Amino acid sequence: MKTLRLLLSALGLLCCLAFSASVHAASTIAVVDFQRALNEVKEGTTARAQLEAMFTEKKNAMTSMENQLASMQAEYEKQAIILSEAAKAQKEQELMQAQMVYQQTYMQAEQEMQQAYGVMMEKLITKMRTISEEIGKEKGFELIVEATEGGVVYAVDALDITDELVKRYNIAHGG
C-alpha cells in the first residue's frame, strides 16, 4: 500500500512537471498580424496609395476606351440604314476589332495590377518576416504564428507582437 502511494505521488509529481513544462512552452509562442501591419506601416500606406493611383489611371483609360466604343456603336447604328452591305461589314469589323482591343487592354491592365500588388506585398512581407524573426530571437519565442494566414482563432494580447513589428518596421524602413 505504501509503495502504491509512493508510486501515485511520483506519478502526480510527474504530471505536474509535464503540465508546467507545457505551459512554459506555450508561453514561447507569439502571434503577428501581417495584414494589420501592412495597413499600419508607413511603407504599406505608400504602397497602397501607389496601387490606388495606378488603378485610377487604368480605370480612366478603360473608361475612355468604353466611351470611344459606345460612340463608334452609336455612329454605326445611325449610319447603318444608308451604308452599303460592304460598308456595314467594314464598320462591324472595325467595331469587333475595337472591342477585342478593349478586352485585351482590360485583361492586361488587370494582370499588371495583380503583378504590381504581388511585388509590393512580397517586398513588405519579406521585410516583416525578417523583423519578426529578430523579435522572436530577442524575446526567445520558439514559434511565431501569423494570425490571418495561420488560422489563429484566439490569442492573448500579450502574445501579439504586431505593434512592435510596426514600430520597428517604420524605424528600419523610413518611417
C-alpha positions in Angstrom: 0.0 0.0 0.0 2.9 2.3 0.9 4.5 1.6 -2.5 1.2 2.4 -4.3 1.0 5.8 -2.5 4.6 6.5 -3.4 4.0 5.5 -7.0 0.9 7.6 -7.2 2.7 10.6 -5.6 5.5 10.2 -8.1 3.1 10.0 -11.0 1.3 13.1 -9.7 4.5 15.0 -9.4 5.5 13.9 -13.0 2.1 15.1 -14.3 2.6 18.4 -12.6 6.0 18.8 -14.1 4.8 17.9 -17.5 1.9 20.4 -17.3 4.3 23.0 -16.0 6.7 22.4 -18.9 3.8 22.5 -21.5 2.6 25.8 -20.0 6.1 27.2 -20.2 6.4 26.0 -23.9 3.1 27.6 -24.7 4.3 30.9 -23.4 7.1 31.0 -26.0 4.6 31.3 -28.8 3.8 34.7 -30.3 1.3 35.9 -32.8 1.7 38.6 -35.5 -0.9 40.0 -37.8 0.8 40.9 -41.1 -2.4 42.2 -42.6 -2.8 44.7 -39.8 0.9 45.6 -40.0 0.6 46.2 -43.8 -2.1 48.7 -43.1 -0.2 50.4 -40.3 3.4 50.7 -41.5 4.2 53.8 -43.5 5.7 51.9 -46.4 2.4 49.9 -46.6 0.4 53.1 -46.7 2.6 54.4 -49.5 2.3 51.2 -51.5 -1.4 51.2 -51.1 -1.5 54.9 -52.4 0.7 53.9 -55.4 -1.6 51.0 -56.2 -4.7 53.2 -55.9 -3.1 55.8 -58.2 -2.2 53.0 -60.7 -5.8 51.6 -60.5 -7.3 55.1 -61.1 -5.1 55.7 -64.1 -6.0 52.4 -65.6 -9.7 52.8 -64.8 -9.7 56.2 -66.5 -8.0 54.7 -69.6 -10.6 52.0 -69.7 -13.5 54.4 -69.3 -12.1 56.4 -72.2 -12.0 53.3 -74.3 -15.6 52.4 -73.3 -16.8 55.9 -74.3 -15.0 55.5 -77.7 -16.6 52.1 -78.2 -20.0 53.5 -77.3 -19.5 56.4 -79.7 -18.5 54.0 -82.5 -21.5 51.8 -81.9 -23.9 54.8 -81.9 -22.4 56.2 -85.1 -22.7 52.8 -86.7 -26.3 52.5 -85.7 -27.1 56.0 -87.2 -25.4 55.2 -90.5 -26.5 51.5 -90.8 -29.6 52.4 -92.9 -27.7 54.3 -95.5 -24.5 52.2 -95.7 -23.9 49.6 -98.4 -23.5 46.0 -97.3 -19.7 46.2 -97.8 -19.5 49.4 -95.7 -21.7 47.8 -93.0 -19.4 44.8 -92.9 -16.4 47.0 -92.7 -17.9 49.1 -89.8 -18.9 45.9 -88.0 -15.3 44.6 -88.4 -13.9 47.8 -87.0 -16.3 47.6 -84.0 -15.4 44.0 -83.4 -11.7 44.9 -83.6 -12.1 47.8 -81.2 -14.0 45.5 -78.7 -11.2 42.9 -78.9 -8.6 45.6 -78.3 -10.7 46.8 -75.3 -10.9 43.3 -73.8 -7.2 42.7 -74.3 -6.3 46.0 -72.7 -8.7 45.3 -69.8 -7.1 41.9 -69.2 -3.6 43.4 -69.5 -4.4 46.1 -67.0 -5.9 43.6 -64.6 -2.8 41.4 -64.9 -0.5 44.4 -64.3 -2.4 45.4 -61.2 -2.2 41.9 -59.8 1.5 41.8 -60.6 2.2 45.2 -59.0 0.2 44.2 -55.9 2.1 40.9 -55.6 5.5 42.5 -56.0 4.8 45.3 -53.5 3.3 42.9 -50.9 6.1 40.4 -51.3 8.7 43.1 -50.5 6.8 44.3 -47.5 6.1 40.8 -46.1 9.7 39.7 -46.6 10.9 42.7 -44.5 8.2 42.0 -41.9 9.3 38.3 -41.7 12.9 39.4 -41.1 11.9 41.8 -38.3 9.5 39.2 -36.8 12.4 36.7 -36.7 14.6 39.3 -35.0 11.9 39.9 -32.4 11.5 36.2 -31.9 15.2 35.6 -31.4 15.5 38.6 -29.0 12.5 37.6 -26.9 13.1 33.8 -27.0 10.0 32.8 -28.9 10.1 29.3 -30.2 7.3 29.9 -32.6 5.6 33.0 -34.2 2.3 32.3 -35.9 0.8 34.7 -38.5 -2.7 35.5 -37.2 -4.5 35.8 -40.6 -2.9 33.0 -42.6 -2.2 30.7 -39.6 -5.8 30.3 -38.8 -5.4 31.7 -35.2 -8.8 31.8 -33.6 -7.7 33.3 -30.2 -4.5 34.7 -28.8 -3.9 36.6 -25.6 -2.9 40.2 -26.5 0.4 39.8 -24.6 1.5 37.3 -27.2 0.8 39.7 -30.1 4.0 41.3 -31.5 2.3 43.2 -34.3 2.6 46.7 -32.6 6.3 46.1 -32.0 6.7 44.9 -35.6 5.1 48.1 -37.0 7.2 50.3 -34.7 10.5 48.6 -35.7 9.5 48.4 -39.4 8.9 52.1 -39.6 12.2 52.8 -37.8 14.1 50.5 -40.1 12.5 51.4 -43.4 12.0 55.2 -43.4 9.0 55.8 -41.1 
